[in-house]
Amino acid sequence: MATNVIQRHMKRLRFLLPLFALLAACAQKGADAPRSDTAQASNVALNVETIASGLEFPWGIAFLPDGSALITEKVGRLRLFVNGHLSEPISGVPQVLYDGQAGLFDVALHPDFANNHLIYLSFAKGSDAENGTTLVRARLVGNALQEITEIFTVTPKKKGTSHYGGRILFLADKTLLLSLGEGFDYKDEAQEPQSDLGKIVHLRDDGTPAAQHIAGARPEIYTMGHRNVQGLALDKTTNIIYQHEHGPRGGDEINILRAGKNYGWPKITYGIGYSGLKISDKVAMPGLEQPLVYWVPSIAPSAMTFYESDLFPQFKGDLLVSALAGQQIRHVNLENGAVTQQTTLLTDMQTRFRNITTAPDCSIWVLTDEVEGKILRLTPKAR
């Protein structure tokens, strides 16, 4: 009988071991990066207006000079939202792999769009057996894309339909960054300098490498050691680039992005595997960057904007992050390069948020991650 009691306790203990391992790992270097388990509800009063609906899993958004907006739908459609209405799908969009996390991702305008009408689209290309994140450039003419050119595709290709990255960010010098996931089953590729998987690449506007940032690595690689980056935001005053990525179970991160640096995945992580088993017993190692903040449990961050306007003085100089599993907008308050406070918005909507961006009129636009996805416009509510 005593033996049976011991066996029962040992069985229970086995289920707790992954939790003990995570707690021990976090304690190892817990002071290096602030952890955020919870955040209080924001006291910022918002007007939340649904300005469009019926978008099938909207993903990316880019504002044109006239204030209209291009919206991607993950299923492979590109729409123009103008004067309160959604256009018919724009023709010429390349065929995308739509399955799982694969689909049509981000859209961005060339910095000289007003003159050249060039746009950029990221998407999953290929089949379940062989696919990868791809970037095309095209000219927007009326309701059609012309001169469609594939300017970059990830090397190597992968199997499965998870972890593509796909976020596009143009920098002040008119070069661009493109985030590339590590493909989920290929996590060790994030540390392989001859693989684009788990990297952020730095490209000229024609898709060629902008600079050699890491000796011995593929010339396009800007940073490495990433899991699945879907948030890139630029502070245009300081040129600081903020980046966030999905962790596994726990360990979502916001980082300050610096060329040539290694952000550690999967050698270090504040998360554990979906099975409950640890991925690494380390949260820090020499030569690997620490996050600005990390989240346990995960909120599944999906996009991010650096807010610079006086329309919302409470948000000025801070980050706003949309979240999928967390079903919230997270306000990350920054003071002197450090995270000082976090609050949540829109939790009462109980929906997944795919994207957040600052509109030309300084309102905040949010895309919901739904089969009948919406565009929400946030403005201050007078008290």
C-alpha positions as CSV (number, residue, x, y, z in Angstrom):
1,M,0.0,0.0,0.0
2,A,2.8,2.4,0.9
3,T,4.3,1.7,-2.5
4,N,1.1,2.7,-4.3
5,V,0.9,5.9,-2.3
6,I,4.5,6.8,-3.3
7,Q,3.7,5.9,-7.0
8,R,0.7,8.2,-7.0
9,H,2.8,11.1,-5.5
10,M,5.6,10.5,-8.0
11,K,3.0,10.6,-10.9
12,R,1.7,14.0,-9.6
13,L,5.2,15.3,-9.3
14,R,6.0,14.5,-12.9
15,F,3.2,16.8,-14.0
16,L,4.7,19.6,-11.8
17,L,8.3,19.2,-13.0
18,P,7.9,21.5,-16.1
19,L,6.5,24.2,-13.9
20,F,9.4,23.9,-11.4
21,A,11.8,24.1,-14.3
22,L,10.2,27.3,-15.7
23,L,10.3,28.9,-12.2
24,A,13.9,28.0,-11.7
25,A,14.9,29.3,-15.1
26,C,13.1,32.6,-14.6
27,A,14.8,33.0,-11.2
28,Q,18.2,32.4,-12.8
29,K,18.3,35.9,-14.4
30,G,15.0,37.3,-13.5
31,A,16.3,40.8,-12.9
32,D,17.6,41.1,-16.5
33,A,14.2,41.7,-18.1
34,P,11.0,42.8,-16.4
35,R,8.2,40.2,-16.5
36,S,4.6,41.1,-16.9
37,D,2.0,38.5,-15.8
38,T,-1.0,40.9,-15.5
39,A,-1.9,44.5,-16.2
40,Q,-4.6,46.7,-14.9
41,A,-7.4,48.0,-17.0
42,S,-6.7,51.4,-18.7
43,N,-8.5,54.5,-17.5
44,V,-8.3,56.1,-20.9
45,A,-11.9,56.7,-22.2
46,L,-12.3,55.6,-25.8
47,N,-14.8,56.0,-28.6
48,V,-14.8,52.7,-30.4
49,E,-16.3,53.0,-33.9
50,T,-16.7,50.1,-36.3
51,I,-15.9,51.7,-39.7
52,A,-15.9,48.5,-41.8
53,S,-16.8,44.9,-41.4
54,G,-17.0,41.7,-43.5
55,L,-13.2,41.3,-43.9
56,E,-12.1,37.7,-43.9
57,F,-9.3,37.6,-41.3
58,P,-7.7,41.0,-42.1
59,W,-4.0,41.1,-41.4
60,G,-2.1,44.1,-42.8
61,I,-2.9,47.8,-43.3
62,A,-1.2,50.7,-45.0
63,F,-2.5,54.3,-45.4
64,L,-2.3,56.1,-48.8
65,P,-1.4,59.8,-49.0
66,D,-5.1,60.7,-49.5
67,G,-6.1,59.0,-46.2
68,S,-7.6,55.8,-47.7
69,A,-6.1,52.5,-46.7
70,L,-5.1,49.2,-48.2
71,I,-6.1,46.2,-46.2
72,T,-4.9,42.6,-46.7
73,E,-7.1,39.6,-46.0
74,K,-5.3,36.5,-44.9
75,V,-7.2,34.4,-47.5
76,G,-5.4,36.3,-50.3
77,R,-7.4,39.4,-51.0
78,L,-6.3,43.1,-51.0
79,R,-8.9,45.8,-50.5
80,L,-9.0,49.6,-50.6
81,F,-11.0,51.3,-47.9
82,V,-11.9,54.7,-49.1
83,N,-14.7,57.2,-48.0
84,G,-16.1,54.7,-45.6
85,H,-16.4,51.8,-48.1
86,L,-14.4,48.7,-49.0
87,S,-13.6,48.2,-52.6
88,E,-13.9,45.0,-54.6
89,P,-10.7,42.9,-54.3
90,I,-7.8,44.5,-56.1
91,S,-6.7,42.3,-59.1
92,G,-3.2,41.0,-59.6
93,V,-2.5,39.8,-56.1
94,P,-0.2,36.7,-56.3
95,Q,-1.6,33.3,-55.4
96,V,-0.9,32.6,-51.7
97,L,-0.8,29.5,-49.6
98,Y,-3.8,29.8,-47.3
99,D,-3.7,27.2,-44.6
100,G,-3.1,27.3,-40.9
101,Q,-1.0,30.4,-40.2
102,A,-0.2,30.7,-43.9
103,G,-1.8,33.4,-46.1
104,L,-1.4,37.0,-47.3
105,F,0.3,39.0,-44.6
106,D,1.5,42.6,-44.6
107,V,1.2,45.5,-47.0
108,A,3.5,48.5,-47.1
109,L,3.9,51.6,-49.3
110,H,7.2,52.6,-50.8
111,P,8.4,55.8,-49.1
112,D,8.0,57.6,-52.5
113,F,4.6,56.1,-53.2
114,A,3.1,59.4,-54.1
115,N,5.4,59.5,-57.1
116,N,5.9,55.8,-58.0
117,H,2.8,54.1,-56.7
118,L,4.8,51.0,-55.5
119,I,3.5,48.7,-52.8
120,Y,4.9,45.7,-51.1
121,L,3.1,42.5,-50.0
122,S,4.4,39.6,-47.9
123,F,2.8,36.2,-48.1
124,A,3.2,32.4,-47.8
125,K,4.1,30.9,-51.1
126,G,4.2,27.2,-52.1
127,S,2.6,24.1,-50.8
128,D,2.3,22.4,-47.4
129,A,5.3,20.3,-48.3
130,E,7.5,23.2,-49.4
131,N,6.8,26.9,-48.7
132,G,8.2,30.1,-47.4
133,T,7.6,33.8,-46.7
134,T,7.9,35.8,-49.9
135,L,8.0,39.5,-50.7
136,V,6.6,41.1,-53.9
137,R,6.7,44.6,-55.2
138,A,4.0,45.9,-57.5
139,R,2.6,49.2,-58.9
140,L,-0.9,50.1,-57.8
141,V,-2.9,51.4,-60.7
142,G,-6.6,52.0,-60.0
143,N,-8.0,48.8,-58.6
144,A,-5.2,46.6,-60.0
145,L,-1.6,45.6,-59.4
146,Q,0.8,45.9,-62.3
147,E,4.5,45.1,-62.8
148,I,4.3,42.5,-60.1
149,T,7.9,41.4,-59.2
150,E,9.0,38.8,-56.6
151,I,11.9,40.5,-55.0
152,F,12.7,38.2,-52.0
153,T,11.9,34.7,-50.8
154,V,13.1,32.9,-47.7
155,T,16.0,30.4,-47.9
156,P,15.6,27.5,-47.2
157,K,12.0,26.5,-47.7
158,K,10.1,24.6,-45.0
159,K,7.3,22.2,-44.5
160,G,4.1,22.9,-42.5
161,T,2.1,26.1,-42.2
162,S,3.3,27.8,-39.0
163,H,5.5,30.8,-38.1
164,Y,6.1,33.0,-41.1
165,G,6.7,36.4,-39.6
166,G,5.8,38.6,-42.5
167,R,5.9,42.1,-41.0
168,I,7.3,44.9,-43.2
169,L,8.8,48.1,-41.9
170,F,10.4,50.8,-44.0
171,L,13.2,52.8,-42.4
172,A,14.3,56.5,-42.8
173,D,16.8,55.6,-45.5
174,K,14.1,53.9,-47.6
175,T,15.5,50.4,-46.9
176,L,13.1,47.9,-45.3
177,L,13.0,45.2,-42.7
178,L,11.1,42.0,-43.2
179,S,10.5,39.6,-40.3
180,L,10.8,35.8,-40.9
181,G,9.6,33.1,-38.6
182,E,11.6,30.0,-37.8
183,G,8.9,27.7,-39.1
184,F,8.0,26.1,-35.7
185,D,9.5,22.7,-36.4
186,Y,12.8,24.3,-37.5
187,K,13.6,26.3,-34.4
188,D,17.3,25.5,-34.5
189,E,17.5,27.4,-37.8
190,A,17.1,30.6,-35.9
191,Q,20.7,30.2,-34.8
192,E,22.0,29.1,-38.3
193,P,23.7,32.0,-40.0
194,Q,23.2,30.6,-43.5
195,S,19.4,30.3,-43.0
196,D,16.8,33.1,-43.2
197,L,14.5,31.3,-40.9
198,G,14.1,33.0,-37.5
199,K,15.7,36.2,-38.8
200,I,14.9,39.8,-39.7
201,V,16.3,40.7,-43.0
202,H,17.4,44.1,-44.2
203,L,16.7,44.9,-47.9
204,R,16.9,47.7,-50.4
205,D,13.7,48.6,-52.0
206,D,14.5,46.2,-54.9
207,G,14.9,43.3,-52.5
208,T,18.7,43.0,-52.6
209,P,20.6,42.9,-49.3
210,A,21.1,46.4,-47.8
211,A,24.3,45.7,-45.8
212,Q,26.3,43.0,-44.3
213,H,25.5,43.1,-40.6
214,I,26.8,39.7,-39.3
215,A,30.1,38.4,-40.5
216,G,29.8,35.0,-42.2
217,A,26.0,35.1,-42.3
218,R,23.7,35.5,-45.3
219,P,24.2,39.2,-46.4
220,E,20.5,40.1,-45.9
221,I,20.4,39.1,-42.2
222,Y,19.9,42.0,-39.9
223,T,19.2,40.2,-36.6
224,M,18.9,36.5,-35.7
225,G,17.6,34.2,-32.9
226,H,13.9,35.0,-33.4
227,R,10.9,32.8,-33.1
228,N,8.0,34.5,-34.9
229,V,8.2,38.2,-35.2
230,Q,4.9,40.0,-36.1
231,G,5.5,43.4,-34.5
232,L,7.9,46.1,-35.8
233,A,7.5,49.7,-34.8
234,L,9.8,52.7,-35.4
235,D,10.3,55.8,-33.1
236,K,10.9,58.3,-35.9
237,T,12.5,60.8,-33.5
238,T,15.2,58.5,-32.1
239,N,15.2,55.9,-34.9
240,I,14.8,53.2,-32.2
241,I,13.2,50.0,-33.7
242,Y,10.9,48.0,-31.4
243,Q,10.1,44.4,-32.2
244,H,7.9,41.8,-30.6
245,E,7.7,38.1,-31.1
246,H,5.6,35.1,-30.0
247,G,7.1,32.9,-27.4
248,P,6.0,29.3,-26.9
249,R,4.0,28.8,-23.6
250,G,5.0,32.1,-22.1
251,G,8.0,34.1,-23.2
252,D,6.4,36.6,-25.6
253,E,8.9,39.5,-25.9
254,I,9.4,43.1,-26.8
255,N,12.9,43.9,-27.9
256,I,14.9,46.9,-29.0
257,L,16.2,45.9,-32.4
258,R,19.9,46.4,-33.0
259,A,21.7,45.4,-36.2
260,G,23.9,42.3,-36.0
261,K,22.5,41.2,-32.6
262,N,21.3,37.7,-31.6
263,Y,18.0,37.5,-29.6
264,G,18.6,34.0,-28.4
265,W,15.8,31.7,-29.6
266,P,15.9,28.8,-28.9
267,K,19.1,28.9,-26.8
268,I,17.4,31.1,-24.2
269,T,13.7,31.6,-23.5
270,Y,11.4,32.6,-20.7
271,G,8.8,30.1,-22.0
272,I,8.3,26.4,-22.1
273,G,7.1,24.1,-24.9
274,Y,3.4,23.4,-25.5
275,S,3.9,20.0,-24.1
276,G,5.0,21.5,-20.8
277,L,8.6,20.4,-21.3
278,K,11.3,23.0,-21.2
279,I,13.0,24.1,-24.4
280,S,16.1,25.5,-22.7
281,D,17.2,25.6,-19.1
282,K,18.6,29.1,-19.7
283,V,17.0,32.5,-19.9
284,A,20.3,34.3,-20.5
285,M,23.7,33.6,-22.1
286,P,26.7,35.8,-23.0
287,G,26.3,37.5,-26.4
288,L,22.5,37.0,-26.5
289,E,20.1,40.0,-26.1
290,Q,17.6,40.3,-23.2
291,P,14.1,41.5,-24.0
292,L,12.8,44.9,-22.9
293,V,9.9,43.1,-21.3
294,Y,8.4,39.5,-21.5
295,W,5.0,38.1,-20.9
296,V,4.2,34.9,-18.9
297,P,1.5,33.8,-19.7
298,S,1.6,34.7,-23.3
299,I,-0.7,37.3,-24.8
300,A,0.2,36.4,-28.4
301,P,1.2,39.8,-29.7
302,S,0.3,40.4,-33.3
303,A,1.2,44.0,-34.2
304,M,2.5,47.2,-32.7
305,T,2.5,50.9,-33.2
306,F,4.7,53.6,-31.6
307,Y,2.3,56.4,-30.8
308,E,3.6,60.0,-31.3
309,S,0.6,62.2,-31.3
310,D,-1.0,64.6,-28.9
311,L,-4.5,63.3,-29.7
312,F,-3.9,60.7,-27.0
313,P,-1.5,62.3,-24.6
314,Q,-1.7,59.3,-22.3
315,F,-0.1,57.1,-25.1
316,K,2.4,59.6,-26.5
317,G,5.9,58.1,-26.7
318,D,4.6,54.6,-25.8
319,L,3.9,51.3,-27.5
320,L,0.4,50.0,-28.3
321,V,0.3,46.2,-28.9
322,S,-2.5,44.2,-30.4
323,A,-2.9,40.7,-29.0
324,L,-4.6,37.5,-30.3
325,A,-4.9,35.0,-27.4
326,G,-4.8,37.9,-24.9
327,Q,-7.8,39.5,-26.6
328,Q,-6.7,43.0,-25.7
329,I,-4.7,46.1,-26.7
330,R,-1.8,46.4,-24.4
331,H,-0.5,49.9,-23.6
332,V,3.2,49.6,-22.8
333,N,4.4,52.8,-21.0
334,L,8.0,53.7,-21.7
335,E,10.2,56.0,-19.6
336,N,13.9,56.6,-20.4
337,G,14.1,53.3,-22.4
338,A,12.4,51.2,-19.7
339,V,8.9,49.7,-19.3
340,T,7.3,51.4,-16.3
341,Q,3.7,50.3,-16.5
342,Q,1.2,48.3,-18.6
343,T,-2.5,48.6,-19.0
344,T,-5.1,46.9,-21.1
345,L,-7.8,48.2,-23.4
346,L,-10.8,46.7,-25.3
347,T,-10.8,43.5,-23.2
348,D,-14.6,43.8,-22.9
349,M,-14.9,43.0,-26.6
350,Q,-13.6,39.5,-26.0
351,T,-12.1,39.1,-29.5
352,R,-8.7,38.6,-31.1
353,F,-6.9,41.6,-32.4
354,R,-4.7,41.2,-35.4
355,N,-3.3,44.6,-36.1
356,I,-3.0,48.1,-34.7
357,T,-1.7,51.3,-36.4
358,T,-1.8,55.0,-36.1
359,A,-3.8,56.7,-38.8
360,P,-2.9,60.0,-40.5
361,D,-5.4,61.8,-38.4
362,C,-3.7,60.3,-35.3
363,S,-6.7,58.1,-34.4
364,I,-5.9,54.5,-33.8
365,W,-7.1,51.8,-36.1
366,V,-7.4,48.2,-35.1
367,L,-8.2,45.0,-37.1
368,T,-10.0,42.1,-35.5
369,D,-9.0,38.6,-36.3
370,E,-12.3,37.1,-37.3
371,V,-14.0,35.4,-40.3
372,E,-16.1,38.6,-40.3
373,G,-13.3,40.9,-39.4
374,K,-13.7,44.6,-38.6
375,I,-11.8,47.8,-38.8
376,L,-12.2,49.7,-35.5
377,R,-11.3,53.4,-35.1
378,L,-10.4,54.6,-31.7
379,T,-10.6,58.3,-30.6
380,P,-10.7,60.0,-27.2
381,K,-14.0,60.2,-25.4
382,A,-14.7,63.5,-23.8
383,R,-15.3,63.1,-20.0
